[in-house]
Amino acid sequence: MRLENKVAIVTGGSSGIGEWTVREMVKEGAKVVIADINEELGQKLADELNQDGKHTVFQFVDVSKEDDIVSMVNRAEAEFGKLDIIFSNAGIGAMHPSTELDYEDWQRIISINLDGVFLCAKHAIKAMQKTGGGSVINCSSILGHVGQAATAAYTAAKGGVTNLTRALAVEYAKENIRVNAICPGYVDTPILDGVEPEMKEALISLHPIGRLGRPEEIAKAAVFLASDEASFVIGANLLVDGGYTAQ
Ligand SMILES: NC(=O)c1ccc[n+]([C@@H]2O[C@H](COP(=O)([O-])OP(=O)(O)OC[C@H]3O[C@@H](n4cnc5c(N)ncnc54)[C@H](O)[C@@H]3O)[C@@H](O)[C@H]2O)c1
């Protein structure tokens, strides 16, 4: 097992990519804190995975609130003794023509999708410094690399995550703390629930592979970056996008 004796936090762990990453990490031997605002789904997942022992706990956290993040890191240390891995995956999607995007909506998207990633890294890295190393994995997007109409706030946030990842990677590499990001293409998760079928078809056509991603395909990339197999991978923004950005 590739994550034996490791302790991880997965934000946004109740659903979609986060849920599948929790499943994969537990399969690989990690103890995992499922951190999310969705208590019902997160607790259900924890109960399912704990049938043969305590592999996970659910912790309520709103990643735009620094106090919640401090409590989340404290919980990982209290339950499992340390913190080795954080996957800062919580995020929200949004499509608005930019001239109709209220400043409040802009701020909400930035505070969850960018500020939350910074705050998670800040407090997770402090915990990792106590044990001499760790792996921070941020969730960016293809929209951290290329633009798309009507996604100004989301794309600005993900572009921020892409370069925040590089800045943190350089800052903490010598402390054996590896910071990387995953940049998924469109993945079939509840974040796309509101997307009309024609729009979904249009999105599929942008991926040379001819389909959307599956959340478990992103989860496997997260496990790789979390594991010691990625010991020389630092500051990477790993595109897992079915070829979206290659064309
Ligand atoms: N699905 C895609 O097409 C796609 C593509 C590229 C990047 N991403 C990114 O992947 C990540 C996961 O998205 P997903 O597709 O699994 O979506 P999802 O909606 O299935 O899961 C997102 C999770 O984040 C949680 N969350 C939302 N706001 C939160 C907050 N303030 N604090 C804590 N938790 C919060 C939700 O409750 C949910 O469990 C996001 O960062 C998203 O931007 C998704």
PDBQT file of the ligand as one rigid body, heavy atoms in Angstrom, charges set to zero:
ROOT
HETATM    1  N1  LIG A 301     -15.641  18.543 -12.085  1.00  0.00    +0.000 N 
HETATM    2  C1  LIG A 301     -14.925  19.268 -12.918  1.00  0.00    +0.000 C 
HETATM    3  O1  LIG A 301     -15.230  19.366 -14.118  1.00  0.00    +0.000 OA
HETATM    4  C2  LIG A 301     -13.697  19.995 -12.422  1.00  0.00    +0.000 A 
HETATM    5  C3  LIG A 301     -12.745  20.422 -13.362  1.00  0.00    +0.000 A 
HETATM    6  C4  LIG A 301     -11.597  21.083 -12.926  1.00  0.00    +0.000 A 
HETATM    7  C5  LIG A 301     -11.427  21.321 -11.571  1.00  0.00    +0.000 A 
HETATM    8  N2  LIG A 301     -12.369  20.904 -10.706  1.00  0.00    +0.000 N 
HETATM    9  C6  LIG A 301     -12.149  21.206  -9.288  1.00  0.00    +0.000 C 
HETATM   10  O2  LIG A 301     -12.220  20.011  -8.543  1.00  0.00    +0.000 OA
HETATM   11  C7  LIG A 301     -12.590  20.316  -7.200  1.00  0.00    +0.000 C 
HETATM   12  C8  LIG A 301     -13.678  19.354  -6.751  1.00  0.00    +0.000 C 
HETATM   13  O3  LIG A 301     -14.825  19.556  -7.547  1.00  0.00    +0.000 OA
HETATM   14  P1  LIG A 301     -15.870  18.407  -7.900  1.00  0.00    +0.000 P 
HETATM   15  O4  LIG A 301     -16.002  18.385  -9.360  1.00  0.00    +0.000 OA
HETATM   16  O5  LIG A 301     -15.534  17.163  -7.186  1.00  0.00    +0.000 OA
HETATM   17  O6  LIG A 301     -17.204  19.086  -7.332  1.00  0.00    +0.000 OA
HETATM   18  P2  LIG A 301     -18.272  18.620  -6.230  1.00  0.00    +0.000 P 
HETATM   19  O7  LIG A 301     -19.282  19.703  -6.213  1.00  0.00    +0.000 OA
HETATM   20  O8  LIG A 301     -18.694  17.209  -6.474  1.00  0.00    +0.000 OA
HETATM   21  O9  LIG A 301     -17.423  18.635  -4.869  1.00  0.00    +0.000 OA
HETATM   22  C9  LIG A 301     -17.018  19.827  -4.249  1.00  0.00    +0.000 C 
HETATM   23  C10 LIG A 301     -17.046  19.616  -2.749  1.00  0.00    +0.000 C 
HETATM   24  O10 LIG A 301     -16.559  20.817  -2.123  1.00  0.00    +0.000 OA
HETATM   25  C11 LIG A 301     -17.408  21.102  -1.029  1.00  0.00    +0.000 C 
HETATM   26  N3  LIG A 301     -17.354  22.531  -0.714  1.00  0.00    +0.000 N 
HETATM   27  C12 LIG A 301     -17.901  23.569  -1.408  1.00  0.00    +0.000 A 
HETATM   28  N4  LIG A 301     -17.682  24.730  -0.775  1.00  0.00    +0.000 NA
HETATM   29  C13 LIG A 301     -16.959  24.426   0.337  1.00  0.00    +0.000 A 
HETATM   30  C14 LIG A 301     -16.416  25.196   1.392  1.00  0.00    +0.000 A 
HETATM   31  N5  LIG A 301     -16.586  26.530   1.455  1.00  0.00    +0.000 N 
HETATM   32  N6  LIG A 301     -15.719  24.566   2.367  1.00  0.00    +0.000 NA
HETATM   33  C15 LIG A 301     -15.565  23.216   2.336  1.00  0.00    +0.000 A 
HETATM   34  N7  LIG A 301     -16.075  22.430   1.375  1.00  0.00    +0.000 NA
HETATM   35  C16 LIG A 301     -16.746  23.031   0.382  1.00  0.00    +0.000 A 
HETATM   36  C17 LIG A 301     -18.794  20.652  -1.474  1.00  0.00    +0.000 C 
HETATM   37  O11 LIG A 301     -19.665  20.462  -0.374  1.00  0.00    +0.000 OA
HETATM   38  C18 LIG A 301     -18.456  19.370  -2.216  1.00  0.00    +0.000 C 
HETATM   39  O12 LIG A 301     -18.452  18.254  -1.336  1.00  0.00    +0.000 OA
HETATM   40  C19 LIG A 301     -13.005  21.800  -7.202  1.00  0.00    +0.000 C 
HETATM   41  O13 LIG A 301     -11.920  22.575  -6.703  1.00  0.00    +0.000 OA
HETATM   42  C20 LIG A 301     -13.216  22.094  -8.671  1.00  0.00    +0.000 C 
HETATM   43  O14 LIG A 301     -13.030  23.445  -8.994  1.00  0.00    +0.000 OA
HETATM   44  C21 LIG A 301     -13.498  20.245 -11.079  1.00  0.00    +0.000 A 
ENDROOT
TORSDOF 0
